[in-house]
Amino acid sequence: MTLDEIKPGQKCSVVDISAEGILGQRMLDMGFMPETIIEVVRNAPLADPIEIYMRGYLLTLRHSEAKAVEVVLV
């Protein structure tokens, strides 16, 4: 399951990041590490962006970026 499939209000844990290159490094810099707990706060009505809460801050991602984050529900 990927982060873009999680519904608002659900929590999940990061399993893996499949992004490579600059995007992969950027995701790691933002704190997407294995076992990080993420809560999806809201999805925009027309798909982009998705707002998440992790590590004490809110973060907004495009759905294309969220597809690179493999997660499991907690």
PQR file of N, CA, C, O and H, with PARSE charges and radii, in Angstrom:
ATOM      1  N   MET A   1       0.852  -1.163   0.000 -0.4000 1.5000
ATOM      2  CA  MET A   1       0.000   0.000   0.000 -0.0000 2.0000
ATOM      3  C   MET A   1       0.903   1.232   0.000  0.5500 1.7000
ATOM      4  O   MET A   1       1.963   1.231   0.626 -0.5500 1.4000
ATOM      5  N   THR A   2       0.479   2.279  -0.704 -0.4000 1.5000
ATOM      6  CA  THR A   2       1.278   3.501  -0.757 -0.0000 2.0000
ATOM      7  C   THR A   2       0.562   4.636  -0.032  0.5500 1.7000
ATOM      8  O   THR A   2      -0.641   4.563   0.215 -0.5500 1.4000
ATOM      9  H   THR A   2      -0.382   2.279  -1.212  0.4000 1.0000
ATOM     10  N   LEU A   3       1.297   5.667   0.300 -0.4000 1.5000
ATOM     11  CA  LEU A   3       0.779   6.772   1.106 -0.0000 2.0000
ATOM     12  C   LEU A   3      -0.409   7.467   0.450  0.5500 1.7000
ATOM     13  O   LEU A   3      -1.293   7.954   1.156 -0.5500 1.4000
ATOM     14  H   LEU A   3       2.275   5.727   0.100  0.4000 1.0000
ATOM     15  N   ASP A   4      -0.454   7.526  -0.863 -0.4000 1.5000
ATOM     16  CA  ASP A   4      -1.565   8.212  -1.534 -0.0000 2.0000
ATOM     17  C   ASP A   4      -2.890   7.458  -1.399  0.5500 1.7000
ATOM     18  O   ASP A   4      -3.941   8.022  -1.700 -0.5500 1.4000
ATOM     19  H   ASP A   4       0.264   7.130  -1.436  0.4000 1.0000
ATOM     20  N   GLU A   5      -2.865   6.202  -0.955 -0.4000 1.5000
ATOM     21  CA  GLU A   5      -4.073   5.393  -0.788 -0.0000 2.0000
ATOM     22  C   GLU A   5      -4.682   5.514   0.619  0.5500 1.7000
ATOM     23  O   GLU A   5      -5.785   5.022   0.856 -0.5500 1.4000
ATOM     24  H   GLU A   5      -2.010   5.743  -0.711  0.4000 1.0000
ATOM     25  N   ILE A   6      -3.984   6.155   1.534 -0.4000 1.5000
ATOM     26  CA  ILE A   6      -4.447   6.273   2.916 -0.0000 2.0000
ATOM     27  C   ILE A   6      -5.503   7.375   2.999  0.5500 1.7000
ATOM     28  O   ILE A   6      -5.353   8.439   2.398 -0.5500 1.4000
ATOM     29  H   ILE A   6      -3.088   6.554   1.341  0.4000 1.0000
ATOM     30  N   LYS A   7      -6.562   7.108   3.744 -0.4000 1.5000
ATOM     31  CA  LYS A   7      -7.675   8.050   3.903 -0.0000 2.0000
ATOM     32  C   LYS A   7      -7.388   9.025   5.048  0.5500 1.7000
ATOM     33  O   LYS A   7      -6.648   8.690   5.974 -0.5500 1.4000
ATOM     34  H   LYS A   7      -6.684   6.243   4.232  0.4000 1.0000
ATOM     35  N   PRO A   8      -7.968  10.229   4.990 -0.5600 1.5000
ATOM     36  CA  PRO A   8      -7.789  11.191   6.083  0.2800 2.0000
ATOM     37  C   PRO A   8      -8.224  10.600   7.424  0.5500 1.7000
ATOM     38  O   PRO A   8      -9.258   9.939   7.522 -0.5500 1.4000
ATOM     39  N   GLY A   9      -7.413  10.854   8.453 -0.4000 1.5000
ATOM     40  CA  GLY A   9      -7.687  10.341   9.790 -0.0000 2.0000
ATOM     41  C   GLY A   9      -6.989   9.023  10.093  0.5500 1.7000
ATOM     42  O   GLY A   9      -6.896   8.635  11.258 -0.5500 1.4000
ATOM     43  H   GLY A   9      -6.574  11.392   8.373  0.4000 1.0000
ATOM     44  N   GLN A  10      -6.497   8.324   9.070 -0.4000 1.5000
ATOM     45  CA  GLN A  10      -5.806   7.060   9.291 -0.0000 2.0000
ATOM     46  C   GLN A  10      -4.324   7.304   9.551  0.5500 1.7000
ATOM     47  O   GLN A  10      -3.740   8.272   9.063 -0.5500 1.4000
ATOM     48  H   GLN A  10      -6.573   8.640   8.124  0.4000 1.0000
ATOM     49  N   LYS A  11      -3.732   6.403  10.331 -0.4000 1.5000
ATOM     50  CA  LYS A  11      -2.304   6.464  10.613 -0.0000 2.0000
ATOM     51  C   LYS A  11      -1.624   5.274   9.959  0.5500 1.7000
ATOM     52  O   LYS A  11      -2.202   4.194   9.835 -0.5500 1.4000
ATOM     53  H   LYS A  11      -4.206   5.617  10.727  0.4000 1.0000
ATOM     54  N   CYS A  12      -0.380   5.498   9.543 -0.4000 1.5000
ATOM     55  CA  CYS A  12       0.387   4.436   8.900 -0.0000 2.0000
ATOM     56  C   CYS A  12       1.851   4.577   9.283  0.5500 1.7000
ATOM     57  O   CYS A  12       2.272   5.586   9.849 -0.5500 1.4000
ATOM     58  H   CYS A  12       0.089   6.375   9.644  0.4000 1.0000
ATOM     59  N   SER A  13       2.607   3.552   8.964 -0.4000 1.5000
ATOM     60  CA  SER A  13       4.037   3.522   9.253 -0.0000 2.0000
ATOM     61  C   SER A  13       4.792   3.318   7.947  0.5500 1.7000
ATOM     62  O   SER A  13       4.392   2.498   7.120 -0.5500 1.4000
ATOM     63  H   SER A  13       2.265   2.732   8.505  0.4000 1.0000
ATOM     64  N   VAL A  14       5.872   4.052   7.758 -0.4000 1.5000
ATOM     65  CA  VAL A  14       6.668   3.954   6.534 -0.0000 2.0000
ATOM     66  C   VAL A  14       7.407   2.615   6.512  0.5500 1.7000
ATOM     67  O   VAL A  14       8.028   2.215   7.497 -0.5500 1.4000
ATOM     68  H   VAL A  14       6.197   4.718   8.430  0.4000 1.0000
ATOM     69  N   VAL A  15       7.328   1.940   5.377 -0.4000 1.5000
ATOM     70  CA  VAL A  15       8.046   0.685   5.168 -0.0000 2.0000
ATOM     71  C   VAL A  15       9.257   0.909   4.272  0.5500 1.7000
ATOM     72  O   VAL A  15      10.352   0.429   4.566 -0.5500 1.4000
ATOM     73  H   VAL A  15       6.824   2.265   4.577  0.4000 1.0000
ATOM     74  N   ASP A  16       9.056   1.647   3.167 -0.4000 1.5000
ATOM     75  CA  ASP A  16      10.127   1.837   2.190 -0.0000 2.0000
ATOM     76  C   ASP A  16       9.839   3.077   1.349  0.5500 1.7000
ATOM     77  O   ASP A  16       8.689   3.495   1.215 -0.5500 1.4000
ATOM     78  H   ASP A  16       8.167   2.037   2.928  0.4000 1.0000
ATOM     79  N   ILE A  17      10.891   3.658   0.789 -0.4000 1.5000
ATOM     80  CA  ILE A  17      10.785   4.778  -0.142 -0.0000 2.0000
ATOM     81  C   ILE A  17      11.307   4.289  -1.482  0.5500 1.7000
ATOM     82  O   ILE A  17      12.452   3.846  -1.578 -0.5500 1.4000
ATOM     83  H   ILE A  17      11.825   3.318   0.898  0.4000 1.0000
ATOM     84  N   SER A  18      10.478   4.365  -2.518 -0.4000 1.5000
ATOM     85  CA  SER A  18      10.907   3.882  -3.834 -0.0000 2.0000
ATOM     86  C   SER A  18      11.404   4.999  -4.737  0.5500 1.7000
ATOM     87  O   SER A  18      11.817   4.731  -5.865 -0.5500 1.4000
ATOM     88  H   SER A  18       9.549   4.724  -2.440  0.4000 1.0000
ATOM     89  N   ALA A  19      11.377   6.238  -4.276 -0.4000 1.5000
ATOM     90  CA  ALA A  19      11.852   7.372  -5.070 -0.0000 2.0000
ATOM     91  C   ALA A  19      13.374   7.321  -5.169  0.5500 1.7000
ATOM     92  O   ALA A  19      14.066   6.922  -4.233 -0.5500 1.4000
ATOM     93  H   ALA A  19      11.041   6.456  -3.359  0.4000 1.0000
ATOM     94  N   GLU A  20      13.865   7.732  -6.317 -0.4000 1.5000
ATOM     95  CA  GLU A  20      15.313   7.743  -6.537 -0.0000 2.0000
ATOM     96  C   GLU A  20      15.785   9.153  -6.860  0.5500 1.7000
ATOM     97  O   GLU A  20      14.976  10.046  -7.114 -0.5500 1.4000
ATOM     98  H   GLU A  20      13.303   8.056  -7.078  0.4000 1.0000
ATOM     99  N   GLY A  21      17.072   9.340  -6.848 -0.4000 1.5000
ATOM    100  CA  GLY A  21      17.654  10.613  -7.232 -0.0000 2.0000
ATOM    101  C   GLY A  21      17.331  11.727  -6.256  0.5500 1.7000
ATOM    102  O   GLY A  21      17.303  11.528  -5.041 -0.5500 1.4000
ATOM    103  H   GLY A  21      17.728   8.615  -6.641  0.4000 1.0000
ATOM    104  N   ILE A  22      17.086  12.915  -6.820 -0.4000 1.5000
ATOM    105  CA  ILE A  22      16.841  14.096  -5.999 -0.0000 2.0000
ATOM    106  C   ILE A  22      15.572  13.946  -5.171  0.5500 1.7000
ATOM    107  O   ILE A  22      15.550  14.343  -4.006 -0.5500 1.4000
ATOM    108  H   ILE A  22      17.109  13.076  -7.807  0.4000 1.0000
ATOM    109  N   LEU A  23      14.514  13.382  -5.750 -0.4000 1.5000
ATOM    110  CA  LEU A  23      13.270  13.206  -5.002 -0.0000 2.0000
ATOM    111  C   LEU A  23      13.477  12.258  -3.827  0.5500 1.7000
ATOM    112  O   LEU A  23      12.975  12.518  -2.733 -0.5500 1.4000
ATOM    113  H   LEU A  23      14.531  13.060  -6.696  0.4000 1.0000
ATOM    114  N   GLY A  24      14.198  11.176  -4.030 -0.4000 1.5000
ATOM    115  CA  GLY A  24      14.477  10.240  -2.944 -0.0000 2.0000
ATOM    116  C   GLY A  24      15.253  10.897  -1.817  0.5500 1.7000
ATOM    117  O   GLY A  24      14.949  10.686  -0.642 -0.5500 1.4000
ATOM    118  H   GLY A  24      14.605  10.964  -4.919  0.4000 1.0000
ATOM    119  N   GLN A  25      16.250  11.689  -2.168 -0.4000 1.5000
ATOM    120  CA  GLN A  25      17.043  12.386  -1.153 -0.0000 2.0000
ATOM    121  C   GLN A  25      16.199  13.412  -0.422  0.5500 1.7000
ATOM    122  O   GLN A  25      16.318  13.567   0.794 -0.5500 1.4000
ATOM    123  H   GLN A  25      16.497  11.860  -3.122  0.4000 1.0000
ATOM    124  N   ARG A  26      15.345  14.117  -1.160 -0.4000 1.5000
ATOM    125  CA  ARG A  26      14.459  15.115  -0.550 -0.0000 2.0000
ATOM    126  C   ARG A  26      13.503  14.460   0.441  0.5500 1.7000
ATOM    127  O   ARG A  26      13.257  15.001   1.519 -0.5500 1.4000
ATOM    128  H   ARG A  26      15.249  13.991  -2.147  0.4000 1.0000
ATOM    129  N   MET A  27      12.965  13.301   0.082 -0.4000 1.5000
ATOM    130  CA  MET A  27      12.049  12.583   0.978 -0.0000 2.0000
ATOM    131  C   MET A  27      12.772  12.170   2.263  0.5500 1.7000
ATOM    132  O   MET A  27      12.213  12.293   3.353 -0.5500 1.4000
ATOM    133  H   MET A  27      13.165  12.861  -0.794  0.4000 1.0000
ATOM    134  N   LEU A  28      13.992  11.687   2.144 -0.4000 1.5000
ATOM    135  CA  LEU A  28      14.776  11.323   3.328 -0.0000 2.0000
ATOM    136  C   LEU A  28      15.057  12.550   4.192  0.5500 1.7000
ATOM    137  O   LEU A  28      14.975  12.483   5.418 -0.5500 1.4000
ATOM    138  H   LEU A  28      14.446  11.586   1.259  0.4000 1.0000
ATOM    139  N   ASP A  29      15.390  13.668   3.550 -0.4000 1.5000
ATOM    140  CA  ASP A  29      15.657  14.908   4.286 -0.0000 2.0000
ATOM    141  C   ASP A  29      14.425  15.398   5.040  0.5500 1.7000
ATOM    142  O   ASP A  29      14.555  16.004   6.104 -0.5500 1.4000
ATOM    143  H   ASP A  29      15.457  13.722   2.554  0.4000 1.0000
ATOM    144  N   MET A  30      13.225  15.145   4.501 -0.4000 1.5000
ATOM    145  CA  MET A  30      11.990  15.566   5.159 -0.0000 2.0000
ATOM    146  C   MET A  30      11.608  14.637   6.308  0.5500 1.7000
ATOM    147  O   MET A  30      10.705  14.962   7.079 -0.5500 1.4000
ATOM    148  H   MET A  30      13.120  14.653   3.636  0.4000 1.0000
ATOM    149  N   GLY A  31      12.273  13.491   6.442 -0.4000 1.5000
ATOM    150  CA  GLY A  31      12.018  12.611   7.569 -0.0000 2.0000
ATOM    151  C   GLY A  31      11.302  11.312   7.248  0.5500 1.7000
ATOM    152  O   GLY A  31      10.862  10.618   8.164 -0.5500 1.4000
ATOM    153  H   GLY A  31      13.007  13.226   5.816  0.4000 1.0000
ATOM    154  N   PHE A  32      11.174  10.963   5.984 -0.4000 1.5000
ATOM    155  CA  PHE A  32      10.535   9.705   5.604 -0.0000 2.0000
ATOM    156  C   PHE A  32      11.523   8.556   5.798  0.5500 1.7000
ATOM    157  O   PHE A  32      12.200   8.134   4.861 -0.5500 1.4000
ATOM    158  H   PHE A  32      11.532  11.526   5.240  0.4000 1.0000
ATOM    159  N   MET A  33      11.590   8.062   7.028 -0.4000 1.5000
ATOM    160  CA  MET A  33      12.458   6.943   7.382 -0.0000 2.0000
ATOM    161  C   MET A  33      11.580   5.745   7.734  0.5500 1.7000
ATOM    162  O   MET A  33      10.433   5.924   8.141 -0.5500 1.4000
ATOM    163  H   MET A  33      11.039   8.405   7.789  0.4000 1.0000
ATOM    164  N   PRO A  34      12.097   4.532   7.585 -0.5600 1.5000
ATOM    165  CA  PRO A  34      11.311   3.361   7.992  0.2800 2.0000
ATOM    166  C   PRO A  34      10.837   3.481   9.436  0.5500 1.7000
ATOM    167  O   PRO A  34      11.563   3.962  10.305 -0.5500 1.4000
ATOM    168  N   GLU A  35       9.606   3.036   9.672 -0.4000 1.5000
ATOM    169  CA  GLU A  35       8.932   3.029  10.969 -0.0000 2.0000
ATOM    170  C   GLU A  35       8.465   4.406  11.438  0.5500 1.7000
ATOM    171  O   GLU A  35       8.001   4.536  12.571 -0.5500 1.4000
ATOM    172  H   GLU A  35       9.016   2.645   8.965  0.4000 1.0000
ATOM    173  N   THR A  36       8.575   5.440  10.592 -0.4000 1.5000
ATOM    174  CA  THR A  36       8.032   6.753  10.938 -0.0000 2.0000
ATOM    175  C   THR A  36       6.509   6.683  10.858  0.5500 1.7000
ATOM    176  O   THR A  36       5.958   6.180   9.879 -0.5500 1.4000
ATOM    177  H   THR A  36       8.951   5.334   9.672  0.4000 1.0000
ATOM    178  N   ILE A  37       5.835   7.186  11.883 -0.4000 1.5000
ATOM    179  CA  ILE A  37       4.371   7.186  11.914 -0.0000 2.0000
ATOM    180  C   ILE A  37       3.861   8.449  11.217  0.5500 1.7000
ATOM    181  O   ILE A  37       4.315   9.558  11.496 -0.5500 1.4000
ATOM    182  H   ILE A  37       6.283   7.595  12.679  0.4000 1.0000
ATOM    183  N   ILE A  38       2.908   8.254  10.308 -0.4000 1.5000
ATOM    184  CA  ILE A  38       2.323   9.343   9.530 -0.0000 2.0000
ATOM    185  C   ILE A  38       0.811   9.309   9.695  0.5500 1.7000
ATOM    186  O   ILE A  38       0.201   8.240   9.665 -0.5500 1.4000
ATOM    187  H   ILE A  38       2.539   7.353  10.081  0.4000 1.0000
ATOM    188  N   GLU A  39       0.212  10.473   9.867 -0.4000 1.5000
ATOM    189  CA  GLU A  39      -1.249  10.586   9.878 -0.0000 2.0000
ATOM    190  C   GLU A  39      -1.666  11.466   8.706  0.5500 1.7000
ATOM    191  O   GLU A  39      -1.156  12.575   8.547 -0.5500 1.4000
ATOM    192  H   GLU A  39       0.707  11.341   9.892  0.4000 1.0000
ATOM    193  N   VAL A  40      -2.582  10.979   7.894 -0.4000 1.5000
ATOM    194  CA  VAL A  40      -3.101  11.778   6.786 -0.0000 2.0000
ATOM    195  C   VAL A  40      -4.149  12.725   7.364  0.5500 1.7000
ATOM    196  O   VAL A  40      -5.130  12.289   7.967 -0.5500 1.4000
ATOM    197  H   VAL A  40      -2.996  10.078   8.023  0.4000 1.0000
ATOM    198  N   VAL A  41      -3.931  14.016   7.173 -0.4000 1.5000
ATOM    199  CA  VAL A  41      -4.824  15.035   7.717 -0.0000 2.0000
ATOM    200  C   VAL A  41      -5.963  15.307   6.738  0.5500 1.7000
ATOM    201  O   VAL A  41      -7.132  15.307   7.126 -0.5500 1.4000
ATOM    202  H   VAL A  41      -3.134  14.370   6.683  0.4000 1.0000
ATOM    203  N   ARG A  42      -5.625  15.540   5.470 -0.4000 1.5000
ATOM    204  CA  ARG A  42      -6.661  15.790   4.472 -0.0000 2.0000
ATOM    205  C   ARG A  42      -6.125  15.621   3.057  0.5500 1.7000
ATOM    206  O   ARG A  42      -4.923  15.709   2.809 -0.5500 1.4000
ATOM    207  H   ARG A  42      -4.676  15.540   5.155  0.4000 1.0000
ATOM    208  N   ASN A  43      -7.051  15.376   2.142 -0.4000 1.5000
ATOM    209  CA  ASN A  43      -6.762  15.328   0.717 -0.0000 2.0000
ATOM    210  C   ASN A  43      -7.507  16.478   0.063  0.5500 1.7000
ATOM    211  O   ASN A  43      -8.640  16.777   0.439 -0.5500 1.4000
ATOM    212  H   ASN A  43      -8.028  15.305   2.344  0.4000 1.0000
ATOM    213  N   ALA A  44      -6.888  17.119  -0.901 -0.4000 1.5000
ATOM    214  CA  ALA A  44      -7.579  18.183  -1.630 -0.0000 2.0000
ATOM    215  C   ALA A  44      -8.701  17.577  -2.463  0.5500 1.7000
ATOM    216  O   ALA A  44      -8.591  16.427  -2.888 -0.5500 1.4000
ATOM    217  H   ALA A  44      -5.967  16.877  -1.206  0.4000 1.0000
ATOM    218  N   PRO A  45      -9.774  18.320  -2.707 -0.5600 1.5000
ATOM    219  CA  PRO A  45     -10.922  17.779  -3.440  0.2800 2.0000
ATOM    220  C   PRO A  45     -10.593  17.306  -4.857  0.5500 1.7000
ATOM    221  O   PRO A  45     -11.213  16.360  -5.343 -0.5500 1.4000
ATOM    222  N   LEU A  46      -9.654  17.929  -5.513 -0.4000 1.5000
ATOM    223  CA  LEU A  46      -9.314  17.543  -6.885 -0.0000 2.0000
ATOM    224  C   LEU A  46      -7.996  16.774  -6.946  0.5500 1.7000
ATOM    225  O   LEU A  46      -7.229  16.925  -7.897 -0.5500 1.4000
ATOM    226  H   LEU A  46      -9.151  18.698  -5.118  0.4000 1.0000
ATOM    227  N   ALA A  47      -7.740  15.969  -5.955 -0.4000 1.5000
ATOM    228  CA  ALA A  47      -6.608  15.041  -5.902 -0.0000 2.0000
ATOM    229  C   ALA A  47      -5.333  15.617  -5.288  0.5500 1.7000
ATOM    230  O   ALA A  47      -4.822  15.034  -4.333 -0.5500 1.4000
ATOM    231  H   ALA A  47      -8.363  15.846  -5.182  0.4000 1.0000
ATOM    232  N   ASP A  48      -4.802  16.711  -5.777 -0.4000 1.5000
ATOM    233  CA  ASP A  48      -3.547  17.225  -5.231 -0.0000 2.0000
ATOM    234  C   ASP A  48      -3.801  18.467  -4.407  0.5500 1.7000
ATOM    235  O   ASP A  48      -4.679  19.250  -4.769 -0.5500 1.4000
ATOM    236  H   ASP A  48      -5.217  17.185  -6.554  0.4000 1.0000
ATOM    237  N   PRO A  49      -3.097  18.690  -3.339 -0.5600 1.5000
ATOM    238  CA  PRO A  49      -2.105  17.858  -2.660  0.2800 2.0000
ATOM    239  C   PRO A  49      -2.727  17.026  -1.535  0.5500 1.7000
ATOM    240  O   PRO A  49      -3.937  17.050  -1.312 -0.5500 1.4000
ATOM    241  N   ILE A  50      -1.867  16.299  -0.843 -0.4000 1.5000
ATOM    242  CA  ILE A  50      -2.254  15.532   0.334 -0.0000 2.0000
ATOM    243  C   ILE A  50      -1.488  16.145   1.515  0.5500 1.7000
ATOM    244  O   ILE A  50      -0.289  16.402   1.404 -0.5500 1.4000
ATOM    245  H   ILE A  50      -0.884  16.280  -1.024  0.4000 1.0000
ATOM    246  N   GLU A  51      -2.163  16.379   2.629 -0.4000 1.5000
ATOM    247  CA  GLU A  51      -1.528  16.961   3.807 -0.0000 2.0000
ATOM    248  C   GLU A  51      -1.354  15.870   4.861  0.5500 1.7000
ATOM    249  O   GLU A  51      -2.302  15.154   5.183 -0.5500 1.4000
ATOM    250  H   GLU A  51      -3.137  16.171   2.719  0.4000 1.0000
ATOM    251  N   ILE A  52      -0.152  15.749   5.391 -0.4000 1.5000
ATOM    252  CA  ILE A  52       0.145  14.725   6.386 -0.0000 2.0000
ATOM    253  C   ILE A  52       0.778  15.360   7.615  0.5500 1.7000
ATOM    254  O   ILE A  52       1.324  16.462   7.553 -0.5500 1.4000
ATOM    255  H   ILE A  52       0.618  16.331   5.129  0.4000 1.0000
ATOM    256  N   TYR A  53       0.694  14.639   8.743 -0.4000 1.5000
ATOM    257  CA  TYR A  53       1.326  15.049   9.989 -0.0000 2.0000
ATOM    258  C   TYR A  53       2.321  13.972  10.376  0.5500 1.7000
ATOM    259  O   TYR A  53       1.953  12.809  10.542 -0.5500 1.4000
ATOM    260  H   TYR A  53       0.251  13.744   8.793  0.4000 1.0000
ATOM    261  N   MET A  54       3.585  14.358  10.520 -0.4000 1.5000
ATOM    262  CA  MET A  54       4.614  13.411  10.960 -0.0000 2.0000
ATOM    263  C   MET A  54       5.731  14.162  11.660  0.5500 1.7000
ATOM    264  O   MET A  54       6.040  15.306  11.327 -0.5500 1.4000
ATOM    265  H   MET A  54       3.884  15.302  10.385  0.4000 1.0000
ATOM    266  N   ARG A  55       6.324  13.501  12.631 -0.4000 1.5000
ATOM    267  CA  ARG A  55       7.466  14.058  13.362 -0.0000 2.0000
ATOM    268  C   ARG A  55       7.220  15.464  13.910  0.5500 1.7000
ATOM    269  O   ARG A  55       8.153  16.260  14.024 -0.5500 1.4000
ATOM    270  H   ARG A  55       6.073  12.571  12.902  0.4000 1.0000
ATOM    271  N   GLY A  56       5.957  15.772  14.251 -0.4000 1.5000
ATOM    272  CA  GLY A  56       5.645  17.046  14.875 -0.0000 2.0000
ATOM    273  C   GLY A  56       5.379  18.203  13.929  0.5500 1.7000
ATOM    274  O   GLY A  56       5.274  19.342  14.384 -0.5500 1.4000
ATOM    275  H   GLY A  56       5.199  15.125  14.158  0.4000 1.0000
ATOM    276  N   TYR A  57       5.265  17.955  12.631 -0.4000 1.5000
ATOM    277  CA  TYR A  57       4.957  19.043  11.710 -0.0000 2.0000
ATOM    278  C   TYR A  57       4.037  18.573  10.590  0.5500 1.7000
ATOM    279  O   TYR A  57       3.937  17.380  10.304 -0.5500 1.4000
ATOM    280  H   TYR A  57       5.350  17.030  12.261  0.4000 1.0000
ATOM    281  N   LEU A  58       3.364  19.543   9.962 -0.4000 1.5000
ATOM    282  CA  LEU A  58       2.501  19.265   8.822 -0.0000 2.0000
ATOM    283  C   LEU A  58       3.308  19.380   7.540  0.5500 1.7000
ATOM    284  O   LEU A  58       4.179  20.241   7.417 -0.5500 1.4000
ATOM    285  H   LEU A  58       3.445  20.512  10.195  0.4000 1.0000
ATOM    286  N   LEU A  59       3.017  18.514   6.597 -0.4000 1.5000
ATOM    287  CA  LEU A  59       3.742  18.470   5.327 -0.0000 2.0000
ATOM    288  C   LEU A  59       2.737  18.252   4.215  0.5500 1.7000
ATOM    289  O   LEU A  59       1.799  17.470   4.370 -0.5500 1.4000
ATOM    290  H   LEU A  59       2.310  17.814   6.697  0.4000 1.0000
ATOM    291  N   THR A  60       2.922  18.929   3.105 -0.4000 1.5000
ATOM    292  CA  THR A  60       2.049  18.775   1.955 -0.0000 2.0000
ATOM    293  C   THR A  60       2.832  18.152   0.817  0.5500 1.7000
ATOM    294  O   THR A  60       3.924  18.607   0.478 -0.5500 1.4000
ATOM    295  H   THR A  60       3.685  19.564   2.980  0.4000 1.0000
ATOM    296  N   LEU A  61       2.259  17.092   0.220 -0.4000 1.5000
ATOM    297  CA  LEU A  61       2.897  16.370  -0.878 -0.0000 2.0000
ATOM    298  C   LEU A  61       1.946  16.240  -2.060  0.5500 1.7000
ATOM    299  O   LEU A  61       0.726  16.252  -1.898 -0.5500 1.4000
ATOM    300  H   LEU A  61       1.371  16.722   0.496  0.4000 1.0000
ATOM    301  N   ARG A  62       2.520  16.116  -3.243 -0.4000 1.5000
ATOM    302  CA  ARG A  62       1.735  15.750  -4.413 -0.0000 2.0000
ATOM    303  C   ARG A  62       1.429  14.256  -4.328  0.5500 1.7000
ATOM    304  O   ARG A  62       2.170  13.503  -3.695 -0.5500 1.4000
ATOM    305  H   ARG A  62       3.512  16.107  -3.375  0.4000 1.0000
ATOM    306  N   HIS A  63       0.353  13.834  -4.956 -0.4000 1.5000
ATOM    307  CA  HIS A  63       0.028  12.407  -4.967 -0.0000 2.0000
ATOM    308  C   HIS A  63       1.123  11.609  -5.671  0.5500 1.7000
ATOM    309  O   HIS A  63       1.400  10.475  -5.281 -0.5500 1.4000
ATOM    310  H   HIS A  63      -0.249  14.446  -5.470  0.4000 1.0000
ATOM    311  N   SER A  64       1.743  12.175  -6.690 -0.4000 1.5000
ATOM    312  CA  SER A  64       2.826  11.469  -7.384 -0.0000 2.0000
ATOM    313  C   SER A  64       4.008  11.216  -6.448  0.5500 1.7000
ATOM    314  O   SER A  64       4.687  10.196  -6.571 -0.5500 1.4000
ATOM    315  H   SER A  64       1.518  13.096  -7.006  0.4000 1.0000
ATOM    316  N   GLU A  65       4.257  12.132  -5.519 -0.4000 1.5000
ATOM    317  CA  GLU A  65       5.324  11.932  -4.531 -0.0000 2.0000
ATOM    318  C   GLU A  65       4.890  10.922  -3.477  0.5500 1.7000
ATOM    319  O   GLU A  65       5.692  10.094  -3.045 -0.5500 1.4000
ATOM    320  H   GLU A  65       3.705  12.960  -5.420  0.4000 1.0000
ATOM    321  N   ALA A  66       3.625  10.984  -3.059 -0.4000 1.5000
ATOM    322  CA  ALA A  66       3.115  10.061  -2.044 -0.0000 2.0000
ATOM    323  C   ALA A  66       3.094   8.616  -2.539  0.5500 1.7000
ATOM    324  O   ALA A  66       3.166   7.688  -1.734 -0.5500 1.4000
ATOM    325  H   ALA A  66       2.973  11.657  -3.410  0.4000 1.0000
ATOM    326  N   LYS A  67       2.997   8.418  -3.853 -0.4000 1.5000
ATOM    327  CA  LYS A  67       3.016   7.062  -4.407 -0.0000 2.0000
ATOM    328  C   LYS A  67       4.370   6.376  -4.215  0.5500 1.7000
ATOM    329  O   LYS A  67       4.462   5.152  -4.308 -0.5500 1.4000
ATOM    330  H   LYS A  67       2.938   9.173  -4.506  0.4000 1.0000
ATOM    331  N   ALA A  68       5.411   7.151  -3.950 -0.4000 1.5000
ATOM    332  CA  ALA A  68       6.760   6.610  -3.776 -0.0000 2.0000
ATOM    333  C   ALA A  68       7.002   6.129  -2.350  0.5500 1.7000
ATOM    334  O   ALA A  68       8.068   5.586  -2.058 -0.5500 1.4000
ATOM    335  H   ALA A  68       5.336   8.145  -3.875  0.4000 1.0000
ATOM    336  N   VAL A  69       6.015   6.323  -1.445 -0.4000 1.5000
ATOM    337  CA  VAL A  69       6.175   5.944  -0.047 -0.0000 2.0000
ATOM    338  C   VAL A  69       5.311   4.713   0.248  0.5500 1.7000
ATOM    339  O   VAL A  69       4.083   4.797   0.249 -0.5500 1.4000
ATOM    340  H   VAL A  69       5.149   6.764  -1.682  0.4000 1.0000
ATOM    341  N   GLU A  70       5.957   3.580   0.496 -0.4000 1.5000
ATOM    342  CA  GLU A  70       5.229   2.354   0.842 -0.0000 2.0000
ATOM    343  C   GLU A  70       4.974   2.349   2.339  0.5500 1.7000
ATOM    344  O   GLU A  70       5.884   2.580   3.134 -0.5500 1.4000
ATOM    345  H   GLU A  70       6.955   3.512   0.495  0.4000 1.0000
ATOM    346  N   VAL A  71       3.720   2.082   2.720 -0.4000 1.5000
ATOM    347  CA  VAL A  71       3.312   2.147   4.135 -0.0000 2.0000
ATOM    348  C   VAL A  71       2.441   0.959   4.510  0.5500 1.7000
ATOM    349  O   VAL A  71       1.941   0.234   3.650 -0.5500 1.4000
ATOM    350  H   VAL A  71       2.980   1.895   2.074  0.4000 1.0000
ATOM    351  N   VAL A  72       2.269   0.775   5.834 -0.4000 1.5000
ATOM    352  CA  VAL A  72       1.302  -0.181   6.381 -0.0000 2.0000
ATOM    353  C   VAL A  72       0.472   0.575   7.420  0.5500 1.7000
ATOM    354  O   VAL A  72       0.981   1.457   8.112 -0.5500 1.4000
ATOM    355  H   VAL A  72       2.675   1.364   6.533  0.4000 1.0000
ATOM    356  N   LEU A  73      -0.791   0.225   7.518 -0.4000 1.5000
ATOM    357  CA  LEU A  73      -1.667   0.860   8.504 -0.0000 2.0000
ATOM    358  C   LEU A  73      -1.283   0.429   9.919  0.5500 1.7000
ATOM    359  O   LEU A  73      -0.872  -0.709  10.147 -0.5500 1.4000
ATOM    360  H   LEU A  73      -1.205  -0.492   6.956  0.4000 1.0000
ATOM    361  N   VAL A  74      -1.425   1.359  10.858 -0.4000 1.5000
ATOM    362  CA  VAL A  74      -1.168   1.027  12.271 -0.0000 2.0000
ATOM    363  C   VAL A  74      -2.431   1.234  13.067  0.5500 1.7000
ATOM    364  O   VAL A  74      -2.440   1.014  14.278 -0.5500 1.4000
ATOM    365  H   VAL A  74      -1.758   2.283  10.672  0.4000 1.0000
TER
END
